[in-house]
Structures are given as C-alpha cells and as structure tokens.
Amino acid sequence: MTTDHTTPLDLALFDLDDTLLGGDITFQWMEWLIERGWIADGNAFRASFAAHEQAYAAGELDMEQHLDLLLSPLEGRRVSDVSAEVEACLNDRVMSRLYPGGLQRIDWHRQQGHRVVVISASTAHLVAPLAQRIGADDVLATGLEEAGVDSDRYYTGKASGIRTFRDGKLKALEAWLDGRKPRQSWGYSDSHNDLPLLEAVDHAWAIHPDPRLEAIATERGWTMPDWR
C-alpha cells in the first residue's frame, strides 16, 4: 500500500493481539480449523502452538518455524475458500473479543484525521479483514504466498514479503512510508517484542503490557490504559 505524499501525515499504529483483541487471533483461527477438520491432529498442533507461544513470551520465537506451522493447513487450498472461513471465524470467535477501549481509541484518531494502521505479526489473511471491519485505513502484516490465477488462486503454505515481527515491523513501516516522515505518531502494543516500534514513535502506549514492557513503560512514563 502507498501513502499520499502531498498532505501531512499523523500516524496511529496499533498492534492487534492482546492490544486491540483479547487474546490471539491466530489461536482462534487455529481452533476454528481444527473443528472444521482442516488440521488432522489437533492435539499435536495445539502442543506445537503452545510451545511457540512460550518462545514468543520469552522473546525467542523462530518466526520462520512459526509461520511454517501456521500456514501448513492452508497449503493447496483456494484463496476464496480460506477467505470464506476467515469471515465466518471473525463473526463467530473474534469480533466479540475486541476491547471497547481500543475501538474508542481508533475512533478518536479517525476523528482527528489521523491515519490508522494495524501492524501485526499475525498473518495478513486474518488481520486485513478484521482491520477493515474496525475502520483501520491500512494493514501491515505478514503476507501469504499464492499460486494459480483468478478464481483458482491457492495458497502454497509459505509466507511472503517482510515478516512483521519485532524489527520487521519497522522495516515494513519504512517500506510503507516510502521515505515520508509522519508529522507525529502514536504506537500501541502489549508486548516487549514491539519495543523497537514503540521506541520509534512520538507517543508510546503500553496496553495491558507484559512484565518486561510494563517495567520499561513505567520507567519511561508511557501511558498504560486498561482497554478491557
């Protein structure tokens, strides 16, 4: 996505999981796929996912291994079929988990004329449709590799583009800005993994922060609201 380079840019950057959303959108999607029979051994998949979550909390997640796990159930599946399941999952499992305070904050930014971007380590096929529903202007998330043409497009089970995780969020943001410098910027996240992003904005907000981020936010006087 590109930006308009002719007008001043005030930018609000929102993490998704545990920031705008109570819990992890990928976890909800995983459970949805297990129930739909798209994941054959649900217990083994859950165990692997739980191990990756622990590594994420410790700041030790191997994102490539994580993406290989998450995208394996989509290999060979038509993009249109996956999109239909995503919409159903959002309706059934995700929309009710959005934090009211986060939605109010998005509305505040929009009323000020700020550009709202959801920037998430979760994959784009989940993040983009949710971001559209909540009124975000743009999305930065890890893409999915596709093959085929038109209505026969399908997912290969691999990720594509910049991995929007840790420093990758800044790389994706820089590419999206395309040399433009925001007039002022806000960043919202719950995780110490997003410290590079929070340190890059003018106004950092720690939302229900993990212990490491809470300690840093307290020391630096960052805003720490409760959006639940």
N, C-alpha and C positions, 0 to 999 in steps of 0.2 A: 504494500500500500504506500501511497505517496502523500505528501502534505502540500498544502498551499503555501508557497513561499512569499506571498505578497502581503500577508497580514501578520500582526504579532501573534505569537503562539503562547498561550498559557496552558500548561500540560498537567493532567492528573493521571497518575499511573497506579493502577490497582492490581495487586496480586489477587488470586481467586481463592484457592483452597485455604480454609481456616482464616481467611481475611474477609471476603465477601460472603463466603459459604461456610456453613457449619459442617466441617469435615472435608473430605476429599472427593471431588467429582469423579476421579478415576476409580476410586473404591466403589462408588455407587454403580458406575458403568460395569465394572468387573462382576459385581453381584448380579446385575441385570443379565449379562452374557451367560453366566453360569446357569441361571434359571431358564434362559432361552435355549440352553443346550449347545451354545457356541463354544464353550470350554468343556472338554470331556471330563477331565479330572479336576473338579472344583476345589477339593481339599488341597491338592498339591499346588494349584495355582495360588490359593489363599496363603499357603505357607511361604511360598516364594515372595509374594507381595508383601507379607508382614516383615520378612527379613529385609526387603528393600526399604520399607518404611523406617525400620530401626536404623539402617545405614543413613537414610536421609536426615533423621533427627540428630545423628552424630556428626553430620557433615562429611560423610564418607561414601555417599551413593555413587556407584558407577552408572552414569546415565545411559550409556550405550546398552549395558545389560538390562537395565530397567525398561528401556524402550523396546528391546527385543522381546521381553516378556509381555509387555502390554499390547504390542501390535501383532503378536503371533496369532490371536484368534481372528484377525481381520484378513489374513493372507488369502488372496484369491476371491474375496467377497466383493460384490459390486458396491460402488460408492453410494448408489441410490438406496440400496438395501440397508447399508450401515446408517445412512442419514435418517432413514425412517425409524430405525431402532433408537438412535440418539434422541430424536424428538420425543418418542414415547417414554424413554428413560427420564428425560428432563421433566416431562409432565408428571410422571409418577413418583420420582425419587428426589429430584433436585430443587425444583422451584420453591418448595416449602421450606427448604433448608437455608435459604438466603437470609442474611442478617438484616433486619429492618434499618439499623443504623447505617449500614453500608449503602443501602439503596437510597437513604436520605442524603448521604454524603454525595453520591453520584448526582442526585437531583440538584444539590446545591451548586456543584461545579457546572452543571449544564446551565443553570440559571445565570451564572456569572459569565457565560460564554466561553468556558474553558473546554479544551478538547480532552475527552475521557478515553483512556486506553486501558484495556485489561491486558496485563502482561503476566503470563503464567507458564510454569514448567509443564503443566498438563498439555495434552496434545490438542491441536487445532480443531480436529473434528468434533471435540466436545466443547472446547472453550468458545469457539466462534459463534455457534448458535445460541449459547447462553448469553454471551456478551450482547448479542443483538437484541435479545429479549429484555435486557435490563437497561438498554439505552446507551451503551458504550458506542463511541464513534469508530474505534479501531481495535484490533486484536493483534497481539504479538504472542505466538505460541508455536511450539514445535510442529512442523508440517508432516504430512504423511505422503510417502511416495505412491504414485498412481501409475497404472499402465492401461492400455486399451484406449478406445476412442468413444466419444459421445456417451450414449446410454449404456455402453458396455464397459465403461471405465471400472477398474477394480483396484483394490489396494494390494500392494506387494508384501505387506508385513514389515516394511522398513520405514524409518523416519527420513525426512529430507530437510535441507536447509539448516539454519542456525538452531542449535539446541538452546531453548530459552530457559536455562538453568544456571544459577549463580552468575558468573561473569558473562555467560551467554545472553542474559537479559540485557546487559549493557550493549553488547555487540549488536543484538537485534534492534535495540532502540536507536543506536547510532546509524545503522543502515536505514531505518525508517525515517529518521530526521533528515538524512541526506545532506548533511552539512549545516542544517539550520539550528540555531540556538534558541531554546524557549526563553521567553521574557521572564517567566517564573514557573516553578514546577513543584508538584507535590508527589510524594510516594507513600504507599500504604502496603504494609506486609506484616505477617505474623512471625516470620522465620528469620533466623540468623543467616540462612543461606542467601537471603536477599539483601544482606548488608551492603554489597557493592552498589546496588541500585539505590538504597536509601541514603547512602553517603553522597550520591551524585545529584540528588535533588535539593531544592532550596528548603522545602518543608517536609521533614520525615515524620511519619506517624507509625507507631508500632501498635498493631491491632491484636489484642489478646496474645502478646508475644511469648515465645518460648523462653526458657530461663536465660539463655545466653543473650538473646536480643533484649530481653527486659533489663538485664544488667547494663547493657550498653545504652539503651534508651533512657534509663534513669540517670546515668552519669552525664549524658549529653542534654538532658532536659527535653527530650522528644515527647510529643503528645501521645498519650496512651488511653484512648477512649474504650469503652465497652460497648460494642455494637450489637450485643445479644439482646 
